[in-house]
């Protein structure tokens, strides 16, 4: 079993905390946040550290789990790596490709592991859909359509491009990026249109996959209150599959079934007991299991960097008005 230091107890940090407490691979847990009232409400039986430095000096801790605003990923991750700790980062891995490269180089030199929580890869309907595509049961993949429509812009640091690294693409849009890449495979080129690149509230991104299939993400913050539409639709030559939306179901915007497939003239529905919070906890547990066993994390630093590269390509495409080859 391993020891983990969790830094950041905000919304996503709270779900990481539950995942760490439930993980059979975690035997020692310490938490840290600048908000002392939040720490007291969250601590339970866990240890409390006054700072990252205190965690890094704790020999019982082998992993630092970073659930902080995006602009803090680099300083916290690099400090943890320098102290010989493994690091789990919330999405996105970093704000820039240069930061990603710094993490990878430092981790290689220190002999530690860096992983990224791309939690929706572990959402059961997404996992099942990926398996269907991989097995060829949908026929030849032709199109992937992802929707992201939210009623009202997120507040606090998530609305500040200097802290978030961009707009909607760098927030909830990151999930669309890595899920589409998992479903469609290697991306050949990216073309994007945005209202204001790196401050975007509205965008469309087109992916050209190496397979010849196309993928699109249509996203906006300009929906009515209560809207959270993150449906995914996959079209193959033999069937079409719709996933209602991981967060749409969790937020209560949509109701089941979680998946529906049309083949041979009729629909077949499939539900799930999984949800968004469950996918986060699964992501955390899988990383801890990998560190505990000495194996490779389910989402590596190279995987995280590849998604940041797609995001960077989308921003360059929108700003320059051209197709960007990967």
C-alpha positions in Angstrom: 0.0 0.0 0.0 1.1 3.6 -0.7 0.9 6.9 1.1 -0.8 9.9 -0.8 -0.8 13.6 -0.2 -3.8 15.3 -1.7 -3.3 19.0 -2.4 -6.5 20.9 -3.2 -9.9 20.2 -1.6 -12.3 22.0 -4.0 -15.0 20.3 -6.0 -12.9 17.8 -7.8 -10.5 17.4 -4.8 -13.5 16.2 -2.7 -14.2 13.4 -5.2 -10.5 12.5 -5.3 -10.5 12.4 -1.5 -13.4 9.9 -1.6 -11.6 7.8 -4.2 -8.4 7.7 -2.1 -10.3 6.7 1.0 -12.0 3.9 -0.9 -8.9 2.7 -2.6 -7.5 -0.6 -1.4 -4.0 0.6 -2.5 -3.9 3.6 -0.1 -2.8 3.1 3.4 -1.8 6.6 4.4 -3.5 9.8 3.5 -2.6 13.5 4.1 -4.6 16.5 2.9 -3.7 20.1 2.4 -5.6 23.3 1.3 -5.2 27.0 2.0 -8.8 27.1 3.2 -8.5 26.0 6.9 -12.3 25.7 7.3 -12.5 23.4 4.3 -9.7 21.3 5.7 -11.5 20.9 9.0 -14.7 19.9 7.2 -12.8 17.4 5.0 -10.2 15.9 7.3 -12.1 13.0 8.9 -9.4 10.6 10.2 -6.8 11.8 7.6 -3.6 13.6 8.5 -3.4 17.3 7.7 -0.3 19.1 6.3 0.1 22.8 6.6 1.9 23.1 3.2 3.2 21.2 0.2 6.7 21.4 1.7 5.4 19.5 4.8 4.0 16.8 2.6 7.2 16.5 0.6 9.2 16.0 3.8 6.8 13.2 4.9 8.5 9.9 4.2 5.2 8.1 4.4 4.0 9.8 1.3 5.0 8.5 -2.1 2.4 10.2 -4.3 1.2 13.8 -4.5 -2.3 14.2 -6.0 -2.7 17.7 -7.4 -6.2 19.0 -7.6 -5.4 22.7 -8.1 -6.1 25.4 -10.7 -4.3 24.7 -13.9 -1.7 27.4 -13.5 -0.5 25.8 -10.3 0.1 22.3 -11.9 3.7 23.2 -13.0 5.1 24.5 -9.7 3.5 21.9 -7.5 4.3 18.9 -9.8 7.9 20.0 -10.4 8.4 20.4 -6.6 6.9 17.0 -6.0 9.0 15.3 -8.7 12.2 17.0 -7.3 11.4 15.5 -3.9 11.1 12.0 -5.5 7.3 11.7 -5.3 5.1 10.2 -8.0 2.4 12.7 -9.2 -1.2 12.5 -10.3 -2.5 15.6 -12.0 -6.1 16.6 -12.7 -6.9 17.3 -16.3 -5.5 19.0 -18.3 -1.9 17.9 -17.5 -0.6 21.4 -17.9 -1.3 24.8 -19.5 1.4 24.4 -22.2 3.4 21.8 -24.1 6.5 23.3 -22.5 5.2 22.5 -19.0 4.3 19.0 -20.1 7.9 18.5 -21.4 9.3 19.8 -18.1 7.3 17.2 -16.2 8.3 14.3 -18.4 12.0 15.3 -18.4 12.1 15.8 -14.6 10.2 12.6 -13.9 12.5 10.5 -16.1 15.5 12.0 -14.4 14.0 11.3 -10.9 12.7 7.9 -11.7 9.1 8.7 -10.7 5.8 8.3 -12.4 3.5 11.1 -13.6 -0.1 10.3 -14.5 -3.2 12.3 -15.5 -6.8 11.9 -14.4 -8.7 11.6 -17.7 -11.6 10.2 -15.7 -14.2 9.8 -18.3 -12.2 7.1 -20.0 -13.3 5.0 -17.0 -17.0 5.8 -17.3 -18.5 2.4 -18.1 -20.5 3.4 -21.2 -17.5 5.2 -22.7 -15.3 2.1 -22.0 -18.0 -0.2 -23.5 -18.3 2.1 -26.6 -14.5 2.0 -27.1 -14.5 -1.8 -26.9 -17.3 -2.0 -29.5 -15.3 0.3 -31.9 -12.1 -1.7 -31.3 -13.8 -5.0 -31.9 -15.4 -3.8 -35.2 -18.9 -4.5 -34.0 -20.1 -1.1 -35.3 -18.5 -1.8 -38.7 -16.1 0.8 -40.1 -15.9 4.0 -38.0 -17.1 7.0 -40.0 -18.1 9.8 -37.6 -17.9 10.8 -34.0 -20.0 13.8 -32.8 -19.6 15.2 -29.3 -21.8 17.9 -27.9 -21.0 20.2 -25.0 -23.6 22.8 -24.1 -23.6 24.4 -20.6 -26.1 26.8 -19.2 -23.9 29.6 -17.7 -20.2 30.1 -17.5 -18.2 28.6 -14.6 -17.0 31.1 -12.0 -13.9 31.7 -9.9 -10.5 30.7 -11.4 -12.2 28.6 -14.1 -13.3 31.9 -15.8 -9.9 33.4 -15.7 -7.8 32.4 -18.8 -4.6 33.3 -16.9 -5.3 30.6 -14.4 -7.2 28.2 -16.5 -5.0 28.5 -19.6 -7.9 29.2 -21.9 -11.7 29.1 -22.0 -14.2 26.3 -22.4 -11.7 24.1 -24.3 -9.4 24.0 -21.3 -12.3 23.4 -18.9 -15.0 20.9 -19.6 -13.8 20.7 -23.2 -10.7 18.7 -22.2 -13.0 15.6 -21.5 -14.3 15.8 -25.1 -10.8 15.9 -26.5 -9.4 12.8 -24.8 -12.6 10.8 -25.2 -12.8 11.5 -28.9 -9.1 10.6 -29.3 -9.7 7.3 -27.5 -12.7 6.5 -29.7 -11.3 7.7 -33.0 -7.6 6.9 -32.6 -4.6 8.9 -33.9 -5.5 12.4 -35.1 -4.1 13.5 -38.4 -5.2 17.1 -38.4 -7.3 19.6 -36.4 -9.4 22.6 -37.7 -11.2 24.9 -35.2 -13.4 27.9 -35.1 -13.8 29.9 -31.9 -15.4 33.2 -30.8 -12.3 34.3 -29.0 -9.4 31.8 -28.9 -8.0 31.2 -25.4 -11.0 33.1 -24.0 -13.6 31.0 -25.9 -17.2 30.6 -24.8 -18.2 29.1 -28.2 -16.4 26.7 -30.6 -16.4 23.9 -33.1 -13.5 21.6 -33.6 -13.0 19.1 -36.4 -10.7 16.1 -36.0 -9.4 14.2 -39.0 -8.5 10.7 -37.8 -5.8 8.6 -39.4 -8.5 6.0 -40.0 -10.3 8.4 -42.4 -13.1 9.0 -39.9 -14.1 12.5 -38.8 -14.9 13.8 -35.3 -16.5 17.0 -34.2 -17.0 18.9 -30.9 -19.6 21.6 -30.8 -19.5 23.5 -27.5 -21.0 26.6 -25.9 -21.5 28.3 -22.5 -24.5 30.2 -23.9 -27.2 27.8 -23.0 -30.2 28.3 -20.6 -29.8 27.8 -16.9 -29.6 24.1 -15.9 -28.3 22.9 -19.3 -25.5 20.3 -19.4 -25.5 18.4 -22.7 -22.5 16.2 -23.3 -23.9 13.5 -25.5 -21.6 11.5 -27.8 -22.8 9.9 -31.0 -20.7 7.4 -33.0 -21.6 6.3 -36.5 -20.3 3.1 -38.0 -21.2 1.4 -41.3 -23.2 -1.3 -39.3 -24.6 0.6 -36.4 -25.0 4.0 -34.6 -24.5 4.4 -30.8 -25.5 7.3 -28.6 -24.2 7.9 -25.1 -26.5 10.2 -23.2 -23.8 12.0 -21.4 -21.6 11.3 -18.4 -22.2 14.6 -16.7 -25.6 15.2 -18.2 -26.9 12.2 -16.2 -24.9 13.2 -13.1 -26.1 16.8 -13.1 -29.8 15.7 -13.6 -30.1 17.4 -17.0 -30.7 14.1 -18.8 -32.3 10.8 -17.9 -31.4 7.3 -19.1 -30.8 5.1 -20.9 -27.1 5.7 -20.7 -26.5 4.2 -24.2 -28.7 3.3 -27.2 -27.6 1.5 -30.3 -29.5 1.4 -33.6 -28.8 -1.7 -35.7 -30.9 -3.7 -38.3 -33.8 -1.3 -38.0 -34.3 -1.2 -34.2 -32.9 0.4 -31.1 -31.3 -1.5 -28.2 -30.9 0.4 -24.9 -28.3 -0.1 -22.2 -28.2 1.5 -18.7 -25.4 1.7 -16.2 -24.9 2.0 -12.4 -21.8 4.1 -13.1 -21.7 7.9 -13.0 -19.3 10.8 -13.3 -18.1 10.6 -9.6 -17.6 6.9 -10.1 -15.3 7.5 -13.1 -13.2 10.0 -11.1 -12.8 7.5 -8.2 -11.9 4.8 -10.7 -9.3 7.0 -12.3 -7.7 7.7 -8.9 -7.8 4.1 -7.8 -6.2 2.8 -11.1 -3.3 5.3 -10.7 -2.7 4.3 -7.1 -2.8 0.6 -8.1 -0.2 1.2 -10.8 2.1 3.0 -8.4 1.5 0.3 -5.7 2.5 -2.5 -8.2 5.3 -0.6 -9.9 3.4 -0.6 -13.2 2.5 2.0 -15.8 -0.4 4.3 -15.0 -3.6 4.0 -17.1 -3.1 7.6 -18.4 0.6 8.4 -18.8 2.4 11.7 -19.0 2.8 11.0 -22.7 -1.0 10.6 -23.0 -1.6 13.8 -21.1 0.9 15.7 -23.3 -0.8 14.4 -26.5 -4.1 15.9 -25.4 -2.5 19.2 -24.6 -1.0 19.1 -28.1 -4.4 18.7 -29.6 -5.7 21.6 -27.5 -2.7 23.7 -28.7 -3.4 22.8 -32.3 -7.1 23.8 -31.9 -6.1 27.2 -30.5 -3.6 27.8 -33.3 -6.1 26.7 -35.9 -8.8 29.1 -34.6 -6.3 32.0 -34.2 -4.7 31.5 -37.6 -7.7 30.4 -39.6 -6.1 27.2 -41.0 -6.0 23.5 -40.7 -3.2 22.2 -38.4 -1.5 18.9 -39.1 -0.4 16.9 -36.1 
